[in-house]
Amino acid sequence: MAWHRCGRRGVIEAVTGSGKTDVALTAIDDAVHRGLFALVIVPSRVLMEQWFERLGRWMPDAEIGRLGDGYRDRPIDCDVLITTRHSAASRVPLPTSDRGGILVADECHGFGGSVLRKSLLPEYQERLGLTATLERSDDAVETILLPYFGGICYRYDFASAIADGVCAQPRVGFMAVPLTREERTEYDATEGRIVAARRQLKQIKGIPHEPFGDFLAAVHHLAANDAGPDGRAANEYLNAFSSRREIVATSSAKYEALGKFAEAIRSADGALLFTETVRAANHAIVRLDPVINIEIITGDTGRSDRSAILEQLRDGTLDAVAAPRVLDEGVDVPNANLGLVVSASRTRRQMIQRMGRILRRKPLGSGARFVIIFAADTLEDPRFSEDRDGFLEEIEEIAESSRIFKPSEFDHLATFLDYSGPEVLTQPETVGSFEPPDLAPEEITEWTAEAQPYLEMISPELPEITKPKQVREKPRLSTGEHPVALIAVGSQWALRCTGCEATSEPRTYKWQAMDDKVECTCVR
């Protein structure tokens, strides 16, 4: 309803497991019944297959096509086309009639890059973005995403989802482990680099000092855009910051501590182990493989192997799956009620995704639990306020209970994790199916009497760039030495060499022209 009242344009920012996909399926079904073409853009091949299956069940009479990963369906061949972001950017699949279409962007926060933003096609007048949290380290939310989608039309956080019975309320245990002497020496040296760079950065006019998330966003902004001393200080800070995270992420004590959780993992209804890198995930596998059934999923894991591993987790053959960030977004992960975080997430958005994997609604008697293993007296330590990761407040605020345990208190932690959830489950309210009126976008305000405003988007203030970086666009070359340009030929499209003006055959759609070659005569 909120999306309709915003003129069928907007972003739905709702936590994992709260039903964003169902909203999109409803919107697509409605659009197709009104004679519009539907384009669904997803970040990965795995998600393309998931959407294909869901749409096939939701709209059994519709023609569902795929573009990318070896599939070459065209808009004229189907009612709904699912494609990856890269394929949409390069192939430009346009609506098939003057009536236009609807564009659904899954995980829309990832569309802000210089290439992927090209997949946000202006020819689609109805636009729906889906995300768990609309955050980026650059300014693409304000400059690309909000202008394209219009704004956030609906927001649904974990606190609301838990109160409504849509998500489970977790119990959260923090376990401290020490760094070795060598790790501490390296950590302290890296900390010195960070302190020096931060001192210089905080002298820059306009840079926010707090909260830390706003400061970090400003640093990323300077590193990406400033070629002067401010930009160099920002890059030094980010490089040292990354090195510091790597030290704590691969702390040997963390992986020694993992072995103590074998019994908790075996007794869980599925466990997920989150790391930041493949190296860290391999460390976890080496430590746990002798005592539990565990597998790893990385970006190189084949589709069939990934499906088999997740199915084994679903049926209980596997006790746990370790994943270096690859399960953070979109992948249909079986329900699990124990999450172990070995490496702190780099962003609040990643942690929101990880929390969603564990906080899906649970049956009575199954309690959601999180264990966050952190290196004591480091940036990961929840007892420190400076440079504190934003997700710590988030998970502590929604937790049924949370406590910090010393390494010597593992028995107390094991007792703390013996949690079977609430005695009574809150039942989500069912409000019925949605029957949209048959109205064009410009008529929505008449239907609702008053258009719904977009929700407020609070963005950090960014410092002024004193010496902008020079960015050179790489031209697409023809067979000669000159770039080609896309031109209109009446109602059709073609490529033309800007040197000799040789032109390809006119095509009906832009994406067809973009796939052509120009036989130019610039170079003999």
N, C-alpha and C positions, 0 to 999 in steps of 0.2 A: 504494500500500500504506500509506503514511504517513497519507493522508487517511482511509482506511478504519479504521485503527487509532485514529484520533482520533474515532471515532464518526460518520464522514461529515460532519464539520464542521471547517473550517480554511481558512487562507490558504496558497497556494503562492507563495512569493517566489523567483522564478527569472528569470535574465537573458533578454533577448530572444533568440529563436532556439533556446531549449533545450527547447521542446515543451510549454509550459503548455496550449496550446489542445488538443493531442492528449489530454492527461490529462482535460481537461474533457469532450471528446467521448466518451471512454470512460465517464466517470461518468454523463453524460446518457443514453447508450445503455443502460447497466446499469439506471438508474432507470426509464426508459420500459419496459424489459422486465419490471420488477417492478410495472408498473401505475401508476407515479407520473407526475404532470405535471411538465414541465421548463420553467423560466423562465430565459432568458439576458438579462442586462441589460448594455448596452454604452454607452460614452460618446458615440457619434456615429452619424450615419446611414451613413457610410462603413463603419464596423465592423459595423453591422447587416447590410449587404449581404454583407460578407465571411463573417460567421458563417452567414448563410443559405445561401451557396454551399457552405461546408465541411460543414455539417450535412446538406445535400441529398446530397452525395457519400458521407458517412459512414453515413447512415441513409436509404437510398433508399426504404424502405417506410414511413417515418414521415411524418406530416403536419406540416410546418414552417410556422408562421405568423409574421407580423410586425405590430407595433403601433407606430405613429409614422411620421412622414414620409409621411403620406397613407394608410398601411395601417391597417386597423381590424379585424384578426383578433382573435378572442376565445379565451380558454382552452378553451371547450367545442368549438371548431372544430378544434383541433390537438393534437398530442402534445407539441410543443415550440413555445414562443412566444419570439421575439426582440424585444426592445423597448429603447428608449433610456431613460436614467435619468430624464429629465423625464417621459416618458410613463408609466413605471412609478410614479413618485411621484404623478402626477395621476389616472391611470386605475385603479391598484391591481388588477392582474390576479392573482386568487387561484387556488389549486389547484382542480381541478374535482371532487374527491371527498374523502371523509373520510380517504383514505389519505395525503393531503398531496402533497408534491412536493419537487423539488430546485431551488434558486436558485443560478445561476452568475453572479457579478459580475466582468466583465472590467475590468481596470484599476481594481481595487477601492479603491485609495488615493484615488480621486477622489470617493468616496461620502460624505465626511464633512461636506459643507456642510449648512446648515440646511434646505435644500429637498431636495437629492439624497439625504440620509440617509433620507428617507421612503420611498425605493424599496426599502430593505432590509426586506422584509415578514416579520413574525414567523410568518406562517402556514406558511412553508416550513421543515420540520424538518431537511432536508439542505441544507448551505450550503457553497459552494466559492468562495473569492475568488482572483483571479489578479492578480499584479502583479510587476513587475521589482524594485521596491523599495518597501517599505511605509513611506513617509515623508511627513509633512505638516508645515507650519509651525505648525499649531495643535495642540490636544490631542485631536483627533478619533480618532486611532489608538487611544488608551487608553480614551476615553469612548464611542466609537461602534463602531469597526470590530472591535477585539478582543473586546468583549463579544458582538457579533452573531455573528462567525465562530468564536469560541472561542480562536483563537490562530494562530500560524504552525505549520503541520504539517510543512512541508518548505522548505528553503532551498538554493539552488543559485547560487553566484556565478561570476564570470568565471574566477577562478583554477581552480575545479573543472571548469568547462566546457572550458577550454583544455587542461587536463591529460587530460581524457577524449576529446579530439578532437571535441567537440561545437561548439566555437567556435574561430576562428582567433586566433593570437597576433599582435598588431600591432607594427609599428615606428612610433615616435612622434617627430616632429620639432617642436620649439618654435622659432618664428621671432619675434625681437624687432623691433619697429618703434618709432620715436620719436613722441611727441606734438609737434604744432606749438606755437609759442610761445603762441598764443591758447588752445589746448586745455590746455596746461600751467598757464596762469594760472587758468583756470576750474576745472581739476582740483584745484589746490592750495587754492583758496578753498572748494570743496566738502569737501575733506579736513579743513579747519579746523572746519567744522560737525560733521563726523563725530567728530572727536577730542573736541570739547566735549561732545557728546551722550553719547559712550561713557564719558567721565570721570564724568558724572553717573550713568549706568546702572550702572557697576561699583561704585558706592557703595551700591547697593540690596542689602539683605540677601537672601541666597538665590539671587542670579543667578550662574550659573557663568561663570568667566572664560575657561575653555578646556575642551575644544577649541572652535574658533570656531563649528562647527555647533550646539553646545549653547547657546552664548551667543546666537546668532541666533534659535534657537527660543524662548528665553526672552524676547527682545525682541519677537518677533511676538506672544507670549502677552500681554505687557503692553500692546502697542498695541491689541490686539483687545478687551481686557477691563478695562483700568484707565482710569478717567476723571480721575484725579488727575495730579500732576506727574510721576509715574513713567511713566504712559501717554503724556503729552505728550512726554517725553524719548525714549521709544521711537519714537513717530511721527516726531519730528524726525530721529532716527537713520536710520530706514528711508527717509524721503523723500530725505535727503542721500545715502544709500547707493545708492538708485535713480538719482539724478542722476549720481552718479559712474560708475555702470555705463554710463549712456547716453553719457557723454563718451568713454569708452574704446571702446564698441561702435561708434561712428560716426567713430572716428579716421580722418582722411583718408589717413594713411600705410598703413593696413591695405588699403585698396582700391587704392592704388597698387601695393602688393606683390602683390596677387592676380594681376596681369597676368603676373608672372614664373612662375606655376604653369600657364600655358596648355598647355605641352608635357606636363607630368606628367598633367594632366587628360585630354588627348586620348589618351594612351597607357594610361590606366587602364581597367579593366573596369567602368566606371560610377563617377561621382563625385557625392558629396553635399556641398553647401555649407550649413553651419548658421549661422543668425543668430538674434538675439533679436527683431527687429522687422521689419516690412514695409519700413520706410525703409532699414534696413541691407541687406536682401535686394535692394532696388532699386539701391542703390549698387553692390552686387556685380555685378548684371546689366549696369549701364551700363559697368563697367570690363571685363567679360569677353566681352560679347556680340560685339564686333568680332573677337575672335580664336578663339572656340570656339562650339559649338552648346549653348546653355544656356537653360533655361526656369525660371520661378518658379512655385511653388505657395503660395498663401496661404489663409486661411480663407474668402475670397470666391471662390476658384476653383471653378467648377461641377464637379459629379460627373463628367460626361462628359469635360470638359477635363482634369480631374485624372487620370482613367484613361488618356486618350490620352497625356498627358505621361509617366506612369510606364511605359506600354507602349513609348514611344519610347526611354526610358532602358534598358528591358529588351532591346530588339532592337539597340541601338547607334546608332540614329538621332541621339539626343541624347548629348552628352558628359557633361553634368552637370545637376543640378536644385538650385536654391537654395530654401531653405524657412525661414521664420521660425517655428520651433517647431511648425509644423503637422504635421511628420513625426515628432515626438518620441514619440507614443504610438499604438500599435496599427495604424497604417496599413500595409498589405501593400506594402512597398517592395522593388523588385527588388534582387538582390544587387549590391553595389558594393564596390570594394576600396580606395577613396580617400575619406577624409573630411577636409574643410577646415572648421575651426571659426574663424569670424571674430569672433563675439561669445561671450564666456564665458557658459556656462549659469548661470542664477540658482540652480539647485538641483542637488544630487548626483543626484537622481532623473532630472532631464532629461538629465544627461550620461550616466547609465547607459543610458537609452533610445537616445541618439545613438550611443554606442559599439556597442550591439547591432545597429544598422543596418549597420555596417561589419564587425563581428566574426562574422557568420554563417559557418559552415563553408565553406571555399574549396577548389576543386579544386587538385591539384598544379600548381605553377607560378604561382599567383596569391597574392601576399602582401597582407595587410591593412595599410594605412598610414593614419596620422593626421597632419595638420599643424594645429597650434594657433598661430594668429597672435595675438600679445599685445602690448599697449602696454607698453614698457619702463618700469620704475620706477613701476608702478601696482599696483592690487590684483590685476591679471591676471598679474603677473610671477611665474613659478614659483620664482624665486630667493628670494622673500620668504616668511617663515613666518607672519607675523601676517595675519589676515583671509584666509588661503589657502583657496581653494575645495577642498572635500573630494575632488572628482573627480580632482584632480591626483595625489594619492597613489595613488588607485585605478588610474589609467591607467598611471602609472609602474611600479607594482608588477607589473602583468601584461604589460608591454611586453617584446618580444624585445630591444629596445634603444631608448633614448631619449636625445636630445641637444638642447641649446639652441644656436641659431645667431644670430649678429648679422646685420644687414641686408647687410653686406659679404660675408657667407659664403654667399650663395645657391648658388653653384656646389657648395659642399660639401654643402649641404642636398639639392640635386638628386641628387648621387651617393648620399647616404644613403637617399633615397627609392627608389632603384633596387633594390627588394627583391621577390623572387619567392616568398617564403615558405620553409618548411622543405623539406629534401631528401626527407624521408619524412613522410607524413601518419599521425597517430595515428588508428586506426580505433576508433570508439565501440563499446563492448561492447553486444551485443544480448541482452537477458535474456528475450525471449519476450513473448507477449501476456498480458494480465492477465485472469484468470478469477475474478471476485469471487464469493464464496459468497452464497447467497440468504438473507441474514440481515437482520433489522431492526436499526436503530441500537443499541438497547439490548442486542442479542446480540453485538455486535462483540467485547466483552471476552472472551466465552466462546470465540470463534473464535481469537483471538490469544493467549489465556491471560493476557495483561496489556496493558492499554490503553497506547498510546504517549503520553507527555506532550508538550505543546506546547513549541516551542523558545523559548529565552529572548529576550525583547524588551527591549533596552536603550534606555531613553528618558531624555532629559535632565531634570534637576530643574528645576522651574519656580518662579519667585519668587511670593510671596504677593501677592494683589491687595488693595491698601489701600483703593481706592475703586471698587467695581464699577460698570461702565456699566449704565444702565437700558435694557433691551431690551424694546421693546413689540411683542408679537405682533400682526400685522395680521389681524383677523378676516375670514373670508369672509362677505360680506354677502348677505342675501336681497334681494328686491325692495323691502323696507322699509329700516329703519335698524338692525336688530338682526342679530347674527351667527346663522348656522345651525349646528346640531350634528348629527353623525351618530349615530343611535340604533338600537338593536336592536329589531325588532318580531317577537317570536317567534324563528324561525330566519332571518328576513330582515332587510333594512336599509333605512333611510329617512333623509331629511333633515328636520329640524324647526326652525322659526324659534323662537328663544328669547324672542321678544317675544309674538307672538300664538299661538304653538304650532301654527301651520298646518304640516301634515306632507305630504310627498310620498308617492307610491304606493310601497309596500314592494317591494323588489327582492331577487333571489336573492343577488347579490354586492355587496360594498361599493362596488366601482368603478362598478357600475351606478347605485347611489344617489348617488355623488359627482358623476355626470354630470347628475343631474336638477336641476330648479329648483323653488323653493317659491313658490307663489302666496299670499303672505301679505297680511294686511290691516292691518299696523302703520301705514302712512301712507296716508291717503285722498287 
